[in-house]
Amino acid sequence: NITAVHPLREDTLSKLLEKDNADYQVVESLINQKLIKSVIYKGKKFFLREYHINK
């Protein structure tokens, strides 16, 4: 999973989805499962892995 190390820009993610014939529901599912999250940085949307720390 590339987002484990590097944030993925929204346009790059869209190209990956298109290449794999997948739609945005895949991303929404990952967000709903709290496996990834989106953040805005310098006006662009990025996706990165959601880290969970067990206490």
PDB file with one MODEL, atoms N, CA, C and O in Angstrom:
MODEL        1
ATOM      1  N   ASN A   1       0.846  -1.178   0.000  1.00  0.00           N
ATOM      2  CA  ASN A   1       0.000   0.000   0.000  1.00  0.00           C
ATOM      3  C   ASN A   1       0.889   1.236   0.000  1.00  0.00           C
ATOM      4  O   ASN A   1       1.574   1.508   0.986  1.00  0.00           O
ATOM      5  N   ILE A   2       0.883   1.976  -1.081  1.00  0.00           N
ATOM      6  CA  ILE A   2       1.750   3.139  -1.214  1.00  0.00           C
ATOM      7  C   ILE A   2       1.443   4.219  -0.179  1.00  0.00           C
ATOM      8  O   ILE A   2       2.344   4.954   0.223  1.00  0.00           O
ATOM      9  N   THR A   3       0.191   4.329   0.257  1.00  0.00           N
ATOM     10  CA  THR A   3      -0.158   5.367   1.232  1.00  0.00           C
ATOM     11  C   THR A   3       0.400   5.067   2.614  1.00  0.00           C
ATOM     12  O   THR A   3       0.334   5.928   3.492  1.00  0.00           O
ATOM     13  N   ALA A   4       0.947   3.880   2.838  1.00  0.00           N
ATOM     14  CA  ALA A   4       1.558   3.555   4.128  1.00  0.00           C
ATOM     15  C   ALA A   4       2.792   4.413   4.359  1.00  0.00           C
ATOM     16  O   ALA A   4       3.163   4.670   5.504  1.00  0.00           O
ATOM     17  N   VAL A   5       3.430   4.859   3.279  1.00  0.00           N
ATOM     18  CA  VAL A   5       4.668   5.628   3.406  1.00  0.00           C
ATOM     19  C   VAL A   5       4.524   7.040   2.848  1.00  0.00           C
ATOM     20  O   VAL A   5       5.043   7.995   3.427  1.00  0.00           O
ATOM     21  N   HIS A   6       3.825   7.172   1.733  1.00  0.00           N
ATOM     22  CA  HIS A   6       3.734   8.463   1.052  1.00  0.00           C
ATOM     23  C   HIS A   6       2.279   8.874   0.854  1.00  0.00           C
ATOM     24  O   HIS A   6       1.450   8.059   0.449  1.00  0.00           O
ATOM     25  N   PRO A   7       1.968  10.139   1.140  1.00  0.00           N
ATOM     26  CA  PRO A   7       0.621  10.626   0.805  1.00  0.00           C
ATOM     27  C   PRO A   7       0.417  10.534  -0.706  1.00  0.00           C
ATOM     28  O   PRO A   7       1.366  10.663  -1.479  1.00  0.00           O
ATOM     29  N   LEU A   8      -0.811  10.313  -1.111  1.00  0.00           N
ATOM     30  CA  LEU A   8      -1.145  10.161  -2.524  1.00  0.00           C
ATOM     31  C   LEU A   8      -2.054  11.314  -2.934  1.00  0.00           C
ATOM     32  O   LEU A   8      -3.133  11.492  -2.371  1.00  0.00           O
ATOM     33  N   ARG A   9      -1.609  12.099  -3.923  1.00  0.00           N
ATOM     34  CA  ARG A   9      -2.395  13.235  -4.385  1.00  0.00           C
ATOM     35  C   ARG A   9      -3.655  12.741  -5.086  1.00  0.00           C
ATOM     36  O   ARG A   9      -3.649  11.686  -5.720  1.00  0.00           O
ATOM     37  N   GLU A  10      -4.730  13.509  -4.967  1.00  0.00           N
ATOM     38  CA  GLU A  10      -6.032  13.104  -5.504  1.00  0.00           C
ATOM     39  C   GLU A  10      -5.979  12.807  -7.004  1.00  0.00           C
ATOM     40  O   GLU A  10      -6.577  11.830  -7.455  1.00  0.00           O
ATOM     41  N   ASP A  11      -5.280  13.625  -7.779  1.00  0.00           N
ATOM     42  CA  ASP A  11      -5.229  13.385  -9.222  1.00  0.00           C
ATOM     43  C   ASP A  11      -4.485  12.091  -9.550  1.00  0.00           C
ATOM     44  O   ASP A  11      -4.841  11.388 -10.495  1.00  0.00           O
ATOM     45  N   THR A  12      -3.460  11.782  -8.774  1.00  0.00           N
ATOM     46  CA  THR A  12      -2.722  10.532  -8.963  1.00  0.00           C
ATOM     47  C   THR A  12      -3.598   9.344  -8.600  1.00  0.00           C
ATOM     48  O   THR A  12      -3.593   8.327  -9.293  1.00  0.00           O
ATOM     49  N   LEU A  13      -4.343   9.471  -7.521  1.00  0.00           N
ATOM     50  CA  LEU A  13      -5.258   8.408  -7.112  1.00  0.00           C
ATOM     51  C   LEU A  13      -6.311   8.160  -8.193  1.00  0.00           C
ATOM     52  O   LEU A  13      -6.641   7.011  -8.488  1.00  0.00           O
ATOM     53  N   SER A  14      -6.831   9.219  -8.775  1.00  0.00           N
ATOM     54  CA  SER A  14      -7.826   9.087  -9.848  1.00  0.00           C
ATOM     55  C   SER A  14      -7.251   8.315 -11.033  1.00  0.00           C
ATOM     56  O   SER A  14      -7.939   7.483 -11.626  1.00  0.00           O
ATOM     57  N   LYS A  15      -5.998   8.587 -11.379  1.00  0.00           N
ATOM     58  CA  LYS A  15      -5.352   7.870 -12.487  1.00  0.00           C
ATOM     59  C   LYS A  15      -5.189   6.390 -12.153  1.00  0.00           C
ATOM     60  O   LYS A  15      -5.389   5.537 -13.018  1.00  0.00           O
ATOM     61  N   LEU A  16      -4.828   6.078 -10.909  1.00  0.00           N
ATOM     62  CA  LEU A  16      -4.697   4.679 -10.494  1.00  0.00           C
ATOM     63  C   LEU A  16      -6.035   3.954 -10.563  1.00  0.00           C
ATOM     64  O   LEU A  16      -6.111   2.812 -11.017  1.00  0.00           O
ATOM     65  N   LEU A  17      -7.086   4.627 -10.111  1.00  0.00           N
ATOM     66  CA  LEU A  17      -8.420   4.026 -10.169  1.00  0.00           C
ATOM     67  C   LEU A  17      -8.822   3.754 -11.617  1.00  0.00           C
ATOM     68  O   LEU A  17      -9.355   2.692 -11.938  1.00  0.00           O
ATOM     69  N   GLU A  18      -8.560   4.721 -12.475  1.00  0.00           N
ATOM     70  CA  GLU A  18      -8.902   4.568 -13.892  1.00  0.00           C
ATOM     71  C   GLU A  18      -8.125   3.406 -14.517  1.00  0.00           C
ATOM     72  O   GLU A  18      -8.682   2.610 -15.272  1.00  0.00           O
ATOM     73  N   LYS A  19      -6.845   3.323 -14.194  1.00  0.00           N
ATOM     74  CA  LYS A  19      -6.002   2.253 -14.730  1.00  0.00           C
ATOM     75  C   LYS A  19      -6.518   0.874 -14.313  1.00  0.00           C
ATOM     76  O   LYS A  19      -6.446  -0.082 -15.086  1.00  0.00           O
ATOM     77  N   ASP A  20      -7.038   0.778 -13.089  1.00  0.00           N
ATOM     78  CA  ASP A  20      -7.537  -0.498 -12.560  1.00  0.00           C
ATOM     79  C   ASP A  20      -9.030  -0.701 -12.812  1.00  0.00           C
ATOM     80  O   ASP A  20      -9.627  -1.649 -12.301  1.00  0.00           O
ATOM     81  N   ASN A  21      -9.631   0.189 -13.599  1.00  0.00           N
ATOM     82  CA  ASN A  21     -11.074   0.119 -13.873  1.00  0.00           C
ATOM     83  C   ASN A  21     -11.897   0.073 -12.590  1.00  0.00           C
ATOM     84  O   ASN A  21     -12.876  -0.667 -12.492  1.00  0.00           O
ATOM     85  N   ALA A  22     -11.491   0.866 -11.619  1.00  0.00           N
ATOM     86  CA  ALA A  22     -12.202   0.954 -10.341  1.00  0.00           C
ATOM     87  C   ALA A  22     -12.836   2.338 -10.245  1.00  0.00           C
ATOM     88  O   ALA A  22     -12.459   3.253 -10.977  1.00  0.00           O
ATOM     89  N   ASP A  23     -13.789   2.485  -9.347  1.00  0.00           N
ATOM     90  CA  ASP A  23     -14.392   3.801  -9.171  1.00  0.00           C
ATOM     91  C   ASP A  23     -14.115   4.330  -7.766  1.00  0.00           C
ATOM     92  O   ASP A  23     -13.502   3.661  -6.934  1.00  0.00           O
ATOM     93  N   TYR A  24     -14.583   5.543  -7.534  1.00  0.00           N
ATOM     94  CA  TYR A  24     -14.279   6.251  -6.292  1.00  0.00           C
ATOM     95  C   TYR A  24     -14.882   5.571  -5.063  1.00  0.00           C
ATOM     96  O   TYR A  24     -14.487   5.877  -3.938  1.00  0.00           O
ATOM     97  N   GLN A  25     -15.822   4.663  -5.257  1.00  0.00           N
ATOM     98  CA  GLN A  25     -16.413   3.944  -4.119  1.00  0.00           C
ATOM     99  C   GLN A  25     -15.353   3.170  -3.345  1.00  0.00           C
ATOM    100  O   GLN A  25     -15.492   2.959  -2.140  1.00  0.00           O
ATOM    101  N   VAL A  26     -14.298   2.748  -4.029  1.00  0.00           N
ATOM    102  CA  VAL A  26     -13.192   2.054  -3.360  1.00  0.00           C
ATOM    103  C   VAL A  26     -12.567   2.980  -2.316  1.00  0.00           C
ATOM    104  O   VAL A  26     -12.322   2.577  -1.180  1.00  0.00           O
ATOM    105  N   VAL A  27     -12.318   4.212  -2.714  1.00  0.00           N
ATOM    106  CA  VAL A  27     -11.721   5.199  -1.812  1.00  0.00           C
ATOM    107  C   VAL A  27     -12.674   5.500  -0.658  1.00  0.00           C
ATOM    108  O   VAL A  27     -12.257   5.542   0.500  1.00  0.00           O
ATOM    109  N   GLU A  28     -13.946   5.708  -0.972  1.00  0.00           N
ATOM    110  CA  GLU A  28     -14.936   5.993   0.072  1.00  0.00           C
ATOM    111  C   GLU A  28     -15.021   4.853   1.081  1.00  0.00           C
ATOM    112  O   GLU A  28     -15.167   5.093   2.279  1.00  0.00           O
ATOM    113  N   SER A  29     -14.932   3.630   0.606  1.00  0.00           N
ATOM    114  CA  SER A  29     -14.965   2.470   1.494  1.00  0.00           C
ATOM    115  C   SER A  29     -13.755   2.466   2.428  1.00  0.00           C
ATOM    116  O   SER A  29     -13.893   2.206   3.623  1.00  0.00           O
ATOM    117  N   LEU A  30     -12.582   2.751   1.892  1.00  0.00           N
ATOM    118  CA  LEU A  30     -11.373   2.798   2.719  1.00  0.00           C
ATOM    119  C   LEU A  30     -11.459   3.911   3.761  1.00  0.00           C
ATOM    120  O   LEU A  30     -11.014   3.739   4.897  1.00  0.00           O
ATOM    121  N   ILE A  31     -12.029   5.047   3.375  1.00  0.00           N
ATOM    122  CA  ILE A  31     -12.210   6.153   4.322  1.00  0.00           C
ATOM    123  C   ILE A  31     -13.207   5.750   5.406  1.00  0.00           C
ATOM    124  O   ILE A  31     -12.963   5.984   6.590  1.00  0.00           O
ATOM    125  N   ASN A  32     -14.322   5.150   5.012  1.00  0.00           N
ATOM    126  CA  ASN A  32     -15.338   4.720   5.985  1.00  0.00           C
ATOM    127  C   ASN A  32     -14.806   3.676   6.955  1.00  0.00           C
ATOM    128  O   ASN A  32     -15.229   3.625   8.110  1.00  0.00           O
ATOM    129  N   GLN A  33     -13.876   2.843   6.489  1.00  0.00           N
ATOM    130  CA  GLN A  33     -13.259   1.835   7.348  1.00  0.00           C
ATOM    131  C   GLN A  33     -12.120   2.420   8.186  1.00  0.00           C
ATOM    132  O   GLN A  33     -11.494   1.719   8.981  1.00  0.00           O
ATOM    133  N   LYS A  34     -11.865   3.717   7.993  1.00  0.00           N
ATOM    134  CA  LYS A  34     -10.792   4.436   8.674  1.00  0.00           C
ATOM    135  C   LYS A  34      -9.416   3.835   8.385  1.00  0.00           C
ATOM    136  O   LYS A  34      -8.539   3.806   9.249  1.00  0.00           O
ATOM    137  N   LEU A  35      -9.248   3.357   7.152  1.00  0.00           N
ATOM    138  CA  LEU A  35      -7.954   2.838   6.719  1.00  0.00           C
ATOM    139  C   LEU A  35      -7.117   3.932   6.064  1.00  0.00           C
ATOM    140  O   LEU A  35      -5.888   3.906   6.123  1.00  0.00           O
ATOM    141  N   ILE A  36      -7.798   4.894   5.439  1.00  0.00           N
ATOM    142  CA  ILE A  36      -7.123   6.069   4.899  1.00  0.00           C
ATOM    143  C   ILE A  36      -7.941   7.298   5.277  1.00  0.00           C
ATOM    144  O   ILE A  36      -9.100   7.191   5.679  1.00  0.00           O
ATOM    145  N   LYS A  37      -7.322   8.459   5.142  1.00  0.00           N
ATOM    146  CA  LYS A  37      -8.045   9.717   5.360  1.00  0.00           C
ATOM    147  C   LYS A  37      -7.569  10.714   4.316  1.00  0.00           C
ATOM    148  O   LYS A  37      -6.507  10.546   3.715  1.00  0.00           O
ATOM    149  N   SER A  38      -8.360  11.744   4.111  1.00  0.00           N
ATOM    150  CA  SER A  38      -7.970  12.795   3.179  1.00  0.00           C
ATOM    151  C   SER A  38      -7.610  14.042   3.970  1.00  0.00           C
ATOM    152  O   SER A  38      -8.203  14.337   5.008  1.00  0.00           O
ATOM    153  N   VAL A  39      -6.630  14.762   3.459  1.00  0.00           N
ATOM    154  CA  VAL A  39      -6.207  16.027   4.055  1.00  0.00           C
ATOM    155  C   VAL A  39      -5.966  17.017   2.925  1.00  0.00           C
ATOM    156  O   VAL A  39      -5.632  16.634   1.804  1.00  0.00           O
ATOM    157  N   ILE A  40      -6.138  18.286   3.237  1.00  0.00           N
ATOM    158  CA  ILE A  40      -5.834  19.350   2.282  1.00  0.00           C
ATOM    159  C   ILE A  40      -4.493  19.946   2.690  1.00  0.00           C
ATOM    160  O   ILE A  40      -4.296  20.326   3.844  1.00  0.00           O
ATOM    161  N   TYR A  41      -3.575  20.023   1.731  1.00  0.00           N
ATOM    162  CA  TYR A  41      -2.259  20.610   1.972  1.00  0.00           C
ATOM    163  C   TYR A  41      -1.933  21.519   0.798  1.00  0.00           C
ATOM    164  O   TYR A  41      -1.890  21.082  -0.352  1.00  0.00           O
ATOM    165  N   LYS A  42      -1.709  22.776   1.103  1.00  0.00           N
ATOM    166  CA  LYS A  42      -1.401  23.782   0.082  1.00  0.00           C
ATOM    167  C   LYS A  42      -2.419  23.768  -1.056  1.00  0.00           C
ATOM    168  O   LYS A  42      -2.070  23.877  -2.231  1.00  0.00           O
ATOM    169  N   GLY A  43      -3.692  23.629  -0.668  1.00  0.00           N
ATOM    170  CA  GLY A  43      -4.777  23.711  -1.629  1.00  0.00           C
ATOM    171  C   GLY A  43      -5.041  22.450  -2.436  1.00  0.00           C
ATOM    172  O   GLY A  43      -5.903  22.451  -3.314  1.00  0.00           O
ATOM    173  N   LYS A  44      -4.315  21.378  -2.154  1.00  0.00           N
ATOM    174  CA  LYS A  44      -4.520  20.117  -2.879  1.00  0.00           C
ATOM    175  C   LYS A  44      -4.929  19.032  -1.903  1.00  0.00           C
ATOM    176  O   LYS A  44      -4.510  19.029  -0.745  1.00  0.00           O
ATOM    177  N   LYS A  45      -5.760  18.103  -2.386  1.00  0.00           N
ATOM    178  CA  LYS A  45      -6.225  17.002  -1.539  1.00  0.00           C
ATOM    179  C   LYS A  45      -5.276  15.815  -1.670  1.00  0.00           C
ATOM    180  O   LYS A  45      -4.903  15.409  -2.771  1.00  0.00           O
ATOM    181  N   PHE A  46      -4.900  15.273  -0.517  1.00  0.00           N
ATOM    182  CA  PHE A  46      -4.040  14.097  -0.453  1.00  0.00           C
ATOM    183  C   PHE A  46      -4.731  13.023   0.366  1.00  0.00           C
ATOM    184  O   PHE A  46      -5.571  13.317   1.217  1.00  0.00           O
ATOM    185  N   PHE A  47      -4.370  11.779   0.101  1.00  0.00           N
ATOM    186  CA  PHE A  47      -4.872  10.647   0.871  1.00  0.00           C
ATOM    187  C   PHE A  47      -3.687   9.975   1.535  1.00  0.00           C
ATOM    188  O   PHE A  47      -2.643   9.773   0.913  1.00  0.00           O
ATOM    189  N   LEU A  48      -3.856   9.629   2.806  1.00  0.00           N
ATOM    190  CA  LEU A  48      -2.797   8.955   3.523  1.00  0.00           C
ATOM    191  C   LEU A  48      -3.368   7.916   4.463  1.00  0.00           C
ATOM    192  O   LEU A  48      -4.550   7.932   4.807  1.00  0.00           O
ATOM    193  N   ARG A  49      -2.502   7.023   4.861  1.00  0.00           N
ATOM    194  CA  ARG A  49      -2.920   5.936   5.741  1.00  0.00           C
ATOM    195  C   ARG A  49      -3.316   6.497   7.091  1.00  0.00           C
ATOM    196  O   ARG A  49      -2.676   7.411   7.611  1.00  0.00           O
ATOM    197  N   GLU A  50      -4.357   5.950   7.642  1.00  0.00           N
ATOM    198  CA  GLU A  50      -4.857   6.315   8.969  1.00  0.00           C
ATOM    199  C   GLU A  50      -4.143   5.401   9.960  1.00  0.00           C
ATOM    200  O   GLU A  50      -4.279   4.180   9.884  1.00  0.00           O
ATOM    201  N   TYR A  51      -3.390   5.975  10.880  1.00  0.00           N
ATOM    202  CA  TYR A  51      -2.663   5.172  11.868  1.00  0.00           C
ATOM    203  C   TYR A  51      -3.460   5.092  13.152  1.00  0.00           C
ATOM    204  O   TYR A  51      -4.015   6.086  13.620  1.00  0.00           O
ATOM    205  N   HIS A  52      -3.510   3.898  13.714  1.00  0.00           N
ATOM    206  CA  HIS A  52      -4.217   3.661  14.973  1.00  0.00           C
ATOM    207  C   HIS A  52      -3.209   3.158  15.992  1.00  0.00           C
ATOM    208  O   HIS A  52      -2.505   2.177  15.756  1.00  0.00           O
ATOM    209  N   ILE A  53      -3.149   3.832  17.111  1.00  0.00           N
ATOM    210  CA  ILE A  53      -2.226   3.436  18.171  1.00  0.00           C
ATOM    211  C   ILE A  53      -3.033   2.790  19.284  1.00  0.00           C
ATOM    212  O   ILE A  53      -3.932   3.406  19.857  1.00  0.00           O
ATOM    213  N   ASN A  54      -2.704   1.553  19.579  1.00  0.00           N
ATOM    214  CA  ASN A  54      -3.382   0.843  20.669  1.00  0.00           C
ATOM    215  C   ASN A  54      -2.727   1.206  21.985  1.00  0.00           C
ATOM    216  O   ASN A  54      -1.504   1.154  22.119  1.00  0.00           O
ATOM    217  N   LYS A  55      -3.545   1.574  22.954  1.00  0.00           N
ATOM    218  CA  LYS A  55      -3.010   1.936  24.277  1.00  0.00           C
ATOM    219  C   LYS A  55      -3.330   0.858  25.267  1.00  0.00           C
ATOM    220  O   LYS A  55      -2.969   0.968  26.438  1.00  0.00           O
TER     221      LYS A  55
ENDMDL
END
